[in-house]
């Protein structure tokens, strides 16, 4: 959804778009796939990960934060977007991590 120079991306799960299944490898594999999915959305909107200004990360288990944080941090050069991370009771399809993003183009 575009609003002026901002693009609001719905939350992305660690689903492989080719198979519709969760990426293998537990929370690390899902987090890596989530970031690939977020990057694909950013590119489709005419931007890149560098255009992301805010994310919200939803975790099934806050104990997974260090792993997701490592994967997430490796995807950005320089300053990282503002971020909120929250633990939730459940995610769609039983996912372990979901990330939504706001881009400024």
MONOR-V435042 format. One record per helix or strand of 2 or more residues. SS is the DSSP state (H for helix, E for strand). FROM is the first residue (numbers start at 1). TO is the last residue. If there is no record, write none. Layout:
# MONOR-V435042
ss:SS from:FROM to:TO
ss:SS from:FROM to:TO
This chain:
# MONOR-V435042
ss:E from:2 to:3
ss:E from:6 to:12
ss:H from:26 to:44
ss:H from:49 to:51
ss:E from:52 to:59
ss:H from:62 to:74
ss:E from:82 to:87
ss:H from:92 to:94
ss:E from:97 to:104
